[in-house]
Amino acid sequence: MFRFCLSAIIAMTWLSTAAAQTPVAPEAKDNGVISEVQFVSPRLAALANELKAGNRTALDVFWQELKDKAPLVEAIAGDEKNLWVSFIWRGDKDTRRVELSGGSPSSAEGMKPFTRLLDTDMWYLTESLPNDSRFSYAFYVNRINPSRGSKDVIQKTREARRGDPFNQRTFMGSNIIELPAAPPQPWIKQLPDVAQGEVKSHRIRSEILKEERTINVYTPPGYDPKSKPYGLLIFLDGEAVPFVIPLPTILDNLIAKEKIMPMIAVAVNSQTTRERDLTCSAPFVDFLAKELVTWVRGAYNVSADPSQTVVSGVSLGGLTAAYCGLRHPGIFGNVLSQSGSFFYFEGWKAVYNPTERNFFVDSGWLTRQFATAPRAPLRFFLEVGRMEQGIPINQVIENRRLHDVLIAKGYPVTYSEYNGGHDPLCWRGSLADGLIALVGKKKEK
């Protein structure tokens, strides 16, 4: 049963982080009327000139033009790789402050302020973005920066959140933008004439964790318990399947198009213990290796070859996937990490404020373990979004560090950076890339 939204977990983590880094401010302040601005957006520059010339109907025309076409995307003269992207908010007499969450990273707190257009009700922010960008975004209106240590920071920030009324494209409750050169995501929707596998739910008892766990097992079309053993995929944050990450559809398509051999997938629910389990927890990883995989091999026709076994996760799940490989390379021969939270160190959750502890020194605990441990028979697929850069947490730097350590140790690594954020919108498309890189049919041959 789908019992939580992965993107909500990610959002809550981000909101807590942002709140701890946000400067103290008692109330939202009026950004004021800006009369002389150098517009980089040609359309907004033309609009401002018309308004200055006394054509007050020009703004009404603009609002009509913008309907269902936001954000405003325009070419940059002489630049084929980037585009001007303008985010627009229509305020009212009570609007004092508008901010954007999403897009290029540019502030410690993750929020970027809008500017008011002259004395109108229009607020805007223009960014230069790579033409292959894909990301989710949201507006925050009259957000009040809470006092440091405020217990209702998440609730207050959530109350200020707004969707973009001029953009009907949404995913998991957020507006989305996919620029023209964004990588295609051909595997996330059922292809014509592709047979569908079967998904069954199970509850298994863990003696290591002293609790029951819910898992969902995918078997490919034509599954034969007496045939050649199948490869195995362990997918963390199982509640995200299939509504956030359409894993069964992705596998159906890849198998039908002979990109990968038929394999069995086990989606492991995080339940209510995600932060306990997905932060380099030895008991949880031992449960996966010693109990879950053992159970799957007994119940299904699964290969015992670690080179045919993949452990996959996003965010903290990506961190844990790598830890699975380090701790149990004889079980998990392939690590598929998407936006892995390799900044992790013990106690990180309690010390978001970088003035209380130096993230730049303490972060990267797992990377250091790989640096000092003997090389194991593992393969890696690592990816991270270039927009995942903040202070003190910079996912790009942390993923590059782990990549460099792995390469120096001699591990085979497929590494990718995409123009997007910490976002299931991107992960659902590139999961297939990771599977093809690790267990594609060409690799087997």
C-alpha positions as CSV (number, residue, x, y, z in Angstrom):
1,M,0.0,0.0,0.0
2,F,1.2,3.5,-0.9
3,R,1.6,5.0,2.6
4,F,3.9,8.0,2.1
5,C,5.2,10.3,-0.6
6,L,9.0,10.2,-1.1
7,S,9.0,13.7,-2.3
8,A,7.3,14.8,0.9
9,I,10.1,13.2,3.0
10,I,12.7,15.0,0.8
11,A,10.7,18.3,1.2
12,M,10.6,18.0,4.9
13,T,14.3,17.3,5.2
14,W,15.0,20.4,3.0
15,L,12.6,22.6,4.9
16,S,14.2,21.7,8.2
17,T,17.6,22.5,6.7
18,A,16.6,25.7,5.2
19,A,14.9,26.9,8.4
20,A,18.1,26.3,10.4
21,Q,20.1,28.4,7.9
22,T,17.6,31.2,7.5
23,P,18.5,34.5,9.1
24,V,16.3,35.7,11.8
25,A,13.6,38.1,10.6
26,P,10.4,39.1,12.5
27,E,8.3,39.6,9.4
28,A,8.3,39.7,5.6
29,K,9.4,43.0,4.3
30,D,8.1,44.9,1.3
31,N,10.6,44.7,-1.6
32,G,9.4,48.1,-2.7
33,V,8.7,49.5,-6.2
34,I,11.6,49.1,-8.6
35,S,11.6,51.8,-11.2
36,E,15.0,51.3,-12.9
37,V,15.9,47.7,-13.7
38,Q,18.1,46.2,-16.3
39,F,15.9,43.4,-17.6
40,V,17.7,40.3,-19.1
41,S,14.3,38.9,-20.3
42,P,13.5,40.6,-23.7
43,R,9.7,40.1,-23.1
44,L,9.8,41.7,-19.6
45,A,12.0,44.5,-20.9
46,A,9.4,45.2,-23.6
47,L,6.6,45.1,-21.1
48,A,8.3,47.5,-18.7
49,N,8.9,49.9,-21.6
50,E,5.2,49.8,-22.6
51,L,4.2,50.5,-19.0
52,K,6.6,53.4,-18.7
53,A,5.1,54.8,-21.9
54,G,1.7,54.8,-20.3
55,N,0.2,51.7,-21.9
56,R,-1.4,50.2,-18.8
57,T,-3.3,47.6,-20.9
58,A,0.0,46.0,-21.8
59,L,0.1,44.1,-18.5
60,D,-3.4,42.6,-19.1
61,V,-2.2,41.4,-22.5
62,F,0.8,39.8,-20.8
63,W,-1.3,37.9,-18.3
64,Q,-3.4,36.5,-21.1
65,E,-0.2,35.5,-23.0
66,L,1.2,33.7,-19.9
67,K,-1.8,31.5,-19.3
68,D,-0.7,27.8,-19.2
69,K,2.7,28.8,-20.6
70,A,4.7,29.6,-17.5
71,P,7.5,29.9,-16.8
72,L,8.4,32.3,-19.6
73,V,11.3,30.7,-21.6
74,E,13.3,32.8,-24.0
75,A,16.5,32.5,-26.1
76,I,19.8,34.1,-25.0
77,A,21.4,35.9,-27.9
78,G,24.7,34.2,-28.8
79,D,24.2,31.3,-26.4
80,E,22.9,28.0,-27.7
81,K,23.3,26.1,-24.4
82,N,21.3,28.2,-22.0
83,L,17.9,29.9,-21.9
84,W,16.3,32.8,-20.0
85,V,13.6,31.4,-17.7
86,S,11.4,33.9,-15.9
87,F,9.1,32.8,-13.0
88,I,6.1,35.1,-12.6
89,W,3.7,35.6,-9.7
90,R,0.6,37.8,-9.8
91,G,0.3,39.4,-6.4
92,D,-2.3,41.5,-4.7
93,K,-2.4,44.4,-2.3
94,D,-1.2,42.2,0.6
95,T,1.8,40.7,-1.3
96,R,5.0,41.9,0.3
97,R,7.5,39.2,-0.6
98,V,7.7,36.4,-3.1
99,E,10.4,33.7,-3.3
100,L,11.3,30.7,-5.5
101,S,12.3,27.3,-4.4
102,G,13.9,25.4,-7.3
103,G,16.1,26.1,-10.3
104,S,19.7,27.1,-10.0
105,P,21.2,27.2,-6.5
106,S,22.1,30.7,-5.4
107,S,21.5,31.2,-1.8
108,A,22.3,29.6,1.5
109,E,18.7,29.2,2.5
110,G,17.5,27.8,-0.8
111,M,15.0,30.6,-1.4
112,K,15.5,33.2,-4.2
113,P,13.6,36.6,-3.9
114,F,11.4,38.0,-6.7
115,T,11.4,41.6,-7.8
116,R,8.2,43.7,-8.2
117,L,7.7,45.1,-11.7
118,L,7.4,48.9,-11.3
119,D,4.2,49.6,-9.4
120,T,2.2,46.6,-10.8
121,D,0.9,43.4,-9.2
122,M,3.6,41.4,-11.1
123,W,6.6,39.9,-9.4
124,Y,9.3,38.1,-11.3
125,L,12.6,36.3,-11.2
126,T,14.7,35.6,-14.3
127,E,17.5,33.0,-14.4
128,S,19.8,31.7,-17.0
129,L,19.4,27.9,-17.1
130,P,20.9,25.1,-19.2
131,N,18.6,24.2,-22.0
132,D,18.5,20.5,-20.8
133,S,17.2,21.4,-17.3
134,R,14.3,19.5,-15.7
135,F,13.1,20.3,-12.2
136,S,10.2,20.9,-9.8
137,Y,9.6,24.4,-8.3
138,A,7.3,26.2,-5.9
139,F,6.6,29.8,-4.9
140,Y,6.6,31.1,-1.3
141,V,4.5,34.2,-0.6
142,N,5.0,36.4,2.5
143,R,7.1,33.8,4.1
144,I,8.1,34.8,7.6
145,N,11.6,33.7,8.7
146,P,11.1,32.0,12.1
147,S,13.1,32.7,15.1
148,R,16.1,30.3,15.4
149,G,14.9,27.1,17.1
150,S,11.3,27.8,16.3
151,K,9.3,24.5,16.6
152,D,6.7,25.4,13.9
153,V,9.2,26.3,11.2
154,I,8.0,23.5,8.8
155,Q,4.4,24.4,9.3
156,K,5.0,28.1,8.7
157,T,7.0,27.5,5.6
158,R,4.4,25.1,4.3
159,E,1.6,27.7,4.8
160,A,3.5,30.2,2.6
161,R,3.9,27.7,-0.3
162,R,2.0,28.3,-3.5
163,G,1.8,26.6,-6.9
164,D,2.2,28.4,-10.2
165,P,-1.3,29.2,-11.5
166,F,0.0,29.9,-14.9
167,N,1.6,26.4,-15.2
168,Q,-0.6,23.3,-15.4
169,R,2.3,20.8,-15.5
170,T,2.6,19.2,-12.1
171,F,4.3,16.2,-10.5
172,M,3.8,15.2,-6.9
173,G,2.1,18.5,-6.0
174,S,4.8,20.7,-7.5
175,N,5.0,22.6,-10.8
176,I,7.5,21.3,-13.2
177,I,9.6,22.6,-16.0
178,E,11.3,20.6,-18.7
179,L,13.4,22.7,-21.1
180,P,13.6,21.6,-24.8
181,A,16.9,19.6,-24.5
182,A,16.0,17.8,-21.2
183,P,17.0,14.1,-21.5
184,P,14.2,11.9,-22.8
185,Q,12.5,9.6,-20.3
186,P,11.3,6.8,-22.6
187,W,10.9,4.0,-20.1
188,I,8.6,5.5,-17.5
189,K,5.4,4.9,-19.4
190,Q,4.1,1.6,-20.6
191,L,5.2,1.0,-24.2
192,P,2.8,-0.5,-26.7
193,D,2.4,-4.2,-26.8
194,V,4.6,-4.7,-23.7
195,A,3.6,-7.5,-21.3
196,Q,3.3,-6.6,-17.7
197,G,4.9,-8.3,-14.8
198,E,3.3,-9.2,-11.5
199,V,3.6,-7.5,-8.1
200,K,2.9,-9.2,-4.8
201,S,3.0,-7.8,-1.3
202,H,4.6,-9.7,1.6
203,R,5.3,-9.2,5.3
204,I,8.5,-10.7,6.6
205,R,9.8,-10.9,10.1
206,S,13.3,-9.6,10.9
207,E,15.0,-11.0,14.0
208,I,17.8,-8.5,13.5
209,L,15.5,-5.5,13.7
210,K,12.9,-7.2,15.9
211,E,10.0,-6.1,13.7
212,E,8.1,-7.0,10.6
213,R,8.8,-5.3,7.3
214,T,6.5,-4.8,4.2
215,I,8.0,-5.7,0.9
216,N,6.6,-5.8,-2.7
217,V,8.0,-8.3,-5.1
218,Y,8.0,-7.8,-8.9
219,T,8.3,-10.8,-11.1
220,P,8.8,-10.3,-14.8
221,P,6.3,-11.5,-17.5
222,G,6.7,-15.2,-18.1
223,Y,8.4,-15.8,-14.8
224,D,9.5,-19.4,-14.5
225,P,10.5,-20.7,-11.1
226,K,12.4,-23.6,-12.8
227,S,14.3,-21.6,-15.4
228,K,17.8,-20.1,-15.2
229,P,17.9,-18.0,-12.0
230,Y,16.9,-14.4,-12.4
231,G,18.9,-11.3,-11.4
232,L,17.8,-9.4,-8.3
233,L,17.1,-5.7,-7.6
234,I,16.7,-4.5,-4.1
235,F,14.9,-1.1,-4.2
236,L,14.9,1.1,-1.1
237,D,12.0,3.5,-0.1
238,G,9.6,1.0,-1.6
239,E,6.5,3.2,-0.8
240,A,7.6,5.3,-3.8
241,V,6.7,2.4,-6.1
242,P,4.8,2.8,-8.4
243,F,3.3,6.3,-7.9
244,V,6.5,8.2,-7.7
245,I,8.9,5.8,-9.3
246,P,7.1,3.5,-11.8
247,L,9.5,0.7,-11.2
248,P,7.4,-2.2,-12.6
249,T,6.7,-0.3,-15.8
250,I,10.4,0.6,-16.2
251,L,11.4,-3.1,-15.8
252,D,8.6,-4.3,-18.1
253,N,9.9,-1.9,-20.8
254,L,13.6,-2.6,-20.4
255,I,13.0,-6.4,-20.5
256,A,10.7,-6.2,-23.5
257,K,13.2,-4.1,-25.4
258,E,16.1,-6.5,-24.4
259,K,18.0,-3.8,-22.6
260,I,18.4,-6.0,-19.5
261,M,17.8,-9.6,-18.8
262,P,14.5,-10.4,-16.9
263,M,15.0,-9.8,-13.2
264,I,13.1,-9.9,-9.9
265,A,12.7,-6.7,-7.9
266,V,12.0,-6.3,-4.2
267,A,10.8,-2.8,-3.1
268,V,11.5,-2.5,0.7
269,N,9.2,-0.1,2.5
270,S,10.8,2.4,4.8
271,Q,7.7,2.5,7.1
272,T,8.3,4.9,9.9
273,T,12.0,4.3,10.5
274,R,13.6,5.8,7.4
275,E,16.1,8.1,9.1
276,R,17.0,5.3,11.5
277,D,17.6,2.7,8.7
278,L,18.9,4.7,5.8
279,T,21.8,6.4,7.6
280,C,24.5,3.8,7.4
281,S,22.7,1.5,9.8
282,A,24.5,-1.8,10.2
283,P,21.5,-3.6,11.6
284,F,19.3,-2.6,8.7
285,V,21.9,-3.4,6.1
286,D,22.5,-6.8,7.8
287,F,18.7,-7.4,7.6
288,L,18.8,-6.8,3.9
289,A,21.8,-9.0,3.3
290,K,21.2,-11.8,5.7
291,E,17.4,-12.0,6.1
292,L,15.7,-10.3,3.1
293,V,17.9,-11.7,0.4
294,T,17.9,-15.1,2.0
295,W,14.1,-15.1,2.1
296,V,13.9,-14.0,-1.5
297,R,16.2,-16.7,-2.7
298,G,14.1,-19.2,-0.9
299,A,10.8,-17.9,-2.2
300,Y,11.8,-17.0,-5.8
301,N,14.1,-18.3,-8.5
302,V,16.9,-15.7,-7.8
303,S,20.6,-15.9,-8.7
304,A,23.1,-16.1,-5.8
305,D,25.7,-14.3,-8.0
306,P,26.4,-10.9,-6.5
307,S,27.3,-9.6,-10.0
308,Q,23.6,-10.1,-10.9
309,T,22.3,-8.4,-7.7
310,V,21.7,-4.6,-7.6
311,V,20.9,-2.5,-4.6
312,S,19.3,0.9,-5.5
313,G,18.2,4.0,-3.6
314,V,17.7,7.7,-3.8
315,S,18.9,10.4,-1.4
316,L,19.5,8.6,2.0
317,G,18.6,5.5,0.1
318,G,21.5,6.1,-2.3
319,L,23.8,6.5,0.7
320,T,22.6,3.2,2.1
321,A,22.9,1.4,-1.2
322,A,26.6,2.2,-1.2
323,Y,26.9,1.1,2.4
324,C,25.3,-2.2,1.5
325,G,28.0,-2.7,-1.1
326,L,30.8,-1.8,1.3
327,R,29.5,-4.0,4.1
328,H,28.2,-7.0,2.1
329,P,30.0,-7.1,-1.3
330,G,29.5,-10.8,-1.4
331,I,25.8,-10.2,-1.6
332,F,25.4,-6.9,-3.5
333,G,27.7,-6.6,-6.4
334,N,26.1,-3.5,-8.0
335,V,25.3,-0.2,-6.3
336,L,22.8,2.2,-8.0
337,S,22.8,5.5,-6.2
338,Q,20.7,8.5,-7.3
339,S,21.6,11.8,-5.4
340,G,23.2,9.8,-2.6
341,S,23.4,11.8,0.6
342,F,27.1,11.2,1.0
343,F,27.4,14.3,3.3
344,Y,26.2,12.0,6.1
345,F,28.0,11.8,9.4
346,E,26.9,10.5,12.8
347,G,24.7,13.2,14.5
348,W,24.1,15.2,11.3
349,K,20.4,15.5,11.9
350,A,20.8,17.4,15.1
351,V,23.4,19.9,13.8
352,Y,21.9,21.6,10.8
353,N,23.4,25.0,11.9
354,P,26.9,25.1,10.3
355,T,28.1,27.4,13.1
356,E,27.5,24.5,15.6
357,R,29.5,21.9,13.8
358,N,31.6,22.0,10.6
359,F,29.8,20.1,7.9
360,F,32.7,20.6,5.6
361,V,35.0,18.7,7.9
362,D,32.6,16.1,9.4
363,S,30.7,15.2,6.2
364,G,31.6,12.3,4.0
365,W,31.8,9.5,6.6
366,L,31.1,6.7,4.0
367,T,33.5,8.1,1.5
368,R,36.3,7.8,4.1
369,Q,35.3,4.2,4.7
370,F,35.7,3.4,1.0
371,A,39.1,5.2,1.0
372,T,40.5,3.0,3.8
373,A,38.8,-0.3,3.1
374,P,40.2,-2.9,0.7
375,R,38.8,-2.8,-2.8
376,A,35.8,-5.1,-3.2
377,P,34.2,-6.7,-6.3
378,L,31.6,-3.9,-6.8
379,R,30.3,-1.9,-9.7
380,F,28.7,1.6,-9.2
381,F,26.3,3.9,-11.0
382,L,26.3,7.3,-9.3
383,E,24.3,10.3,-10.4
384,V,23.6,13.7,-8.9
385,G,21.8,16.9,-10.0
386,R,23.9,20.0,-10.5
387,M,21.2,22.0,-8.8
388,E,21.7,20.1,-5.5
389,Q,24.2,22.6,-4.2
390,G,23.6,24.5,-0.9
391,I,25.3,25.5,2.3
392,P,26.3,23.5,4.2
393,I,25.1,20.5,2.2
394,N,26.4,20.3,-1.3
395,Q,25.4,17.0,-2.9
396,V,27.5,17.6,-6.0
397,I,30.7,18.0,-4.1
398,E,30.0,15.0,-2.0
399,N,29.2,12.7,-4.9
400,R,32.3,13.9,-6.8
401,R,34.4,13.1,-3.8
402,L,33.0,9.6,-3.6
403,H,33.5,9.1,-7.3
404,D,37.1,10.2,-7.1
405,V,37.8,7.9,-4.2
406,L,36.2,5.0,-6.0
407,I,38.1,5.6,-9.2
408,A,41.4,5.9,-7.3
409,K,40.7,2.6,-5.6
410,G,40.1,1.0,-9.0
411,Y,36.3,0.5,-8.9
412,P,34.3,0.5,-12.2
413,V,32.0,3.6,-11.9
414,T,29.5,5.1,-14.3
415,Y,29.0,8.7,-13.1
416,S,26.5,11.2,-14.3
417,E,25.5,14.8,-13.4
418,Y,22.2,16.1,-14.8
419,N,20.8,19.6,-14.8
420,G,18.1,19.1,-12.2
421,G,17.6,19.0,-8.4
422,H,17.1,16.5,-5.6
423,D,14.0,15.4,-7.4
424,P,12.0,12.2,-8.2
425,L,11.0,13.9,-11.4
426,C,14.6,13.3,-12.6
427,W,15.3,10.0,-10.8
428,R,12.3,8.2,-12.3
429,G,13.8,8.7,-15.8
430,S,17.5,7.9,-15.1
431,L,16.8,4.8,-13.0
432,A,16.7,2.9,-16.3
433,D,20.1,4.3,-17.2
434,G,21.6,2.9,-14.0
435,L,20.2,-0.6,-14.6
436,I,21.4,-0.7,-18.2
437,A,24.9,0.5,-17.1
438,L,25.1,-2.2,-14.3
439,V,23.3,-5.2,-15.7
440,G,22.5,-4.4,-19.3
441,K,22.5,-7.3,-21.7
442,K,25.7,-6.1,-23.4
443,K,27.4,-6.3,-20.0
444,E,26.3,-9.9,-19.6
445,K,27.6,-10.9,-23.0
